[in-house]
Amino acid sequence: MPDTKKFIENLSGAGKCIGVLTSGGDAQGMNAAVRAVVRMGIYVGAKVYFIHEGYQGMVDGGDNIKEASWESVSSMLQVGGTVIGSARCKDFRTHEGRLRAALNLVQRGITNLCVIGGDGSLTGANLFREEWSGLLDELVQSGEISEEASQIYSALHIVGMVGSIDNDFCGTDMTIGTDSALHRIIEVVDAIMTTAQSHQRTFVLEVMGRHCGYLALVSALACGADWVLIPEMPPKDGWEEQMCYKLSESRMRGSRLNIIIVAEGATDRHGNPISSNDVSNASRMGVEAVLALLEASPGTPACVVSLCGNQAVRVPLMECVQMTQEVQKAMDEKRFEEAVRLRGSSFNVAVLNVGAPAAGMNAAVRSAVRVGITEGHTMFAVSDGFEGFYKGQIKEIKWGDVGGWTGQGGSLLGTKRTLPAKHIDKIAEQMRIHNINALLVIGGFEAYLGLMELQAARSKHAELCVPMVMVPATVSNNIPGSDLSIGADTALNAITDSNVEHLTEKMKTSIQRGLVLRNENCSENYTTDFIYQLYNEEGKGVFDCRKNVLGHMQQGGAPSPFDRNFGTKIAAKAMQWISKKLKEFYREGRVFANTEDSACLLGMRRRALVFQPVVQLKDETDFVHRIPKEQWWLRLRPLMKILAKYKTSYDVSDSGQLEHIVRLRAKDVSAI
């Protein structure tokens, strides 16, 4: 949508003509982009033309290029693929083909072209633009257009929108179609997980991506896969044995299923393709390894399956016991520095959910637990938010305990809206009892308020002087300091403003449907029932009316791929911050953190994840209405009205500027 906005802003209004085409492979969402171009174009007074069958239609002309109307795109949003067609075009690759295409555009006055496709399609569009003046000169010389027409249509303006499910185009974080492709992959994985668990199977899933492993990597994160193979990161020699070892250790920890995802373009370090069949054969070796472990002789020393960094290793049981006893002895004798040295870099970190449930919370908890364990910490789960905290509902949570959590909706830890202020003494006591060295709070506005209350109580309770970080998770997306919250995307997916006169007139045209969306607290008078009765009465003879209150449906259900991945990434970053702060604030055998920047909210600000001290966010908060004072998404409302055919103005003061691709240096990449 931002690309469409910038493109339309360059048009001065009446007399302008826009051509829109889709090219290359089809991708879900292309129709939404076409619809936006058509309606925004008409809104500014331009004529908009469909160019059917991509570049082939532009070369052939005739009925392939037709003027679009407002109503012609009314039902496009829910339709997959591309309704205006897309075709590979050899003719457009030739100079003669591009000459014919130029003639067809000039004959209709089209000098603005919107191309929705992949890198090949957009490269072709740029070549067409560069040749444009020369093509017009040739058409003048052949007598097919006049010199005057050549002057009037002397410049061709082009904007591209990337439609590719592979997400393989530089310069954009997400291409049209990628999110839908992720949804399909996750639906398949969710569907087979029950069977896999029942029969203790390993599933190998091959996904698209000849040159780009985005779909494979992100879907692996979203479904909690055990192994992923992508073109950009060929595995080291001996990857088969490493993978089998990983699967074997997973089964020994009690896992009943394994998921392996392979991109179609995956290769080894020598360029040899790795197919799903290759992986399937290797995974059978993993099963044999499990059997071999189970068949160990009575003389085999007892061992503990543990994690060293991100590697699973077997360690003799008694060595672990001896080391644990030494740690406890050092603690009892107040030799804290030695205890930390013996334990490694381990600290106790508690994670809890606060507020209403939001899809993606469980993915965030899973990520935090596993990253924390990998960092060497002991992770504790707090049930039922701050209420469970002061009641002592705290227990250690291990690697295997969060298996399969990524795709689960709601909050498996349990979550409540209770704030900590009235129970600070008991919470501080539980912090002391369990020796909690850091807190990760995942939740909504209550989590935000709770973190402020905990920080305010530090002067009275030294136990609260530990690093604290909040990760926003709420369907309302109302947390100051973050443009986006875990759960908001899933809530939007569960929703599949107008006035009565507008809708009545709309129904008299070829558009035979309308949709009114209402926020639950938008007005005390204009309730859902009132609006339903109003539309039902005023629409008699023209349309009938139905109502549906989604309510808590938006909080439950399987989280979307976006929320799974957002929760996974943001929680991992929060745990890395905690590890850094624990080292920074560890002094003389204890953790003591009482600075502003030791209690932060990790939020998405435009393009980056940013840690912000919660005390500095007070001025940005409307505490009465429980929202940020400025909400970026309100700027979308005029655009929604335009696309619904209202007469309104559109503020373009926030217009984007052309930005260049920044190429990261090797050392910058390694630091990410």
GILINMO-V955092 format. One record per run of one state. SS is the DSSP state (H for helix, E for strand, L for the rest). FROM is the first residue (numbers start at 0). LEN is the number of residues. Records with the same first field share a line. If there is no record, write none. Layout:
BEGIN
SS = FROM-LEN ; FROM-LEN
END
This chain:
BEGIN
L = 0-1 ; 9-7 ; 22-7 ; 43-3 ; 51-2 ; 60-1 ; 67-3 ; 73-17 ; 93-1 ; 108-3 ; 117-1 ; 141-5 ; 152-4 ; 163-12 ; 176-1 ; 199-2 ; 207-6 ; 223-3 ; 229-5 ; 235-3 ; 252-5 ; 263-3 ; 268-4 ; 273-2 ; 294-8 ; 308-2 ; 332-3 ; 343-4 ; 354-6 ; 374-3 ; 382-2 ; 390-3 ; 396-2 ; 402-12 ; 416-4 ; 433-4 ; 443-1 ; 459-2 ; 464-2 ; 473-12 ; 486-1 ; 493-6 ; 507-20 ; 538-12 ; 554-6 ; 584-1 ; 587-2 ; 591-4 ; 605-2 ; 622-4 ; 628-3 ; 643-22 ; 671-1
H = 1-8 ; 29-14 ; 53-7 ; 61-3 ; 70-3 ; 90-3 ; 94-14 ; 118-23 ; 146-6 ; 177-22 ; 213-10 ; 238-14 ; 275-19 ; 316-16 ; 335-8 ; 360-14 ; 384-6 ; 398-4 ; 420-13 ; 444-15 ; 461-3 ; 487-6 ; 499-8 ; 527-11 ; 550-4 ; 560-24 ; 595-3 ; 613-7 ; 631-12 ; 665-6
E = 16-6 ; 46-5 ; 64-3 ; 111-6 ; 156-7 ; 175-1 ; 201-6 ; 226-3 ; 234-1 ; 257-6 ; 266-2 ; 272-1 ; 302-6 ; 310-6 ; 347-7 ; 377-5 ; 393-3 ; 414-2 ; 437-6 ; 466-7 ; 485-1 ; 585-2 ; 589-2 ; 598-7 ; 607-6 ; 620-2 ; 626-2
END
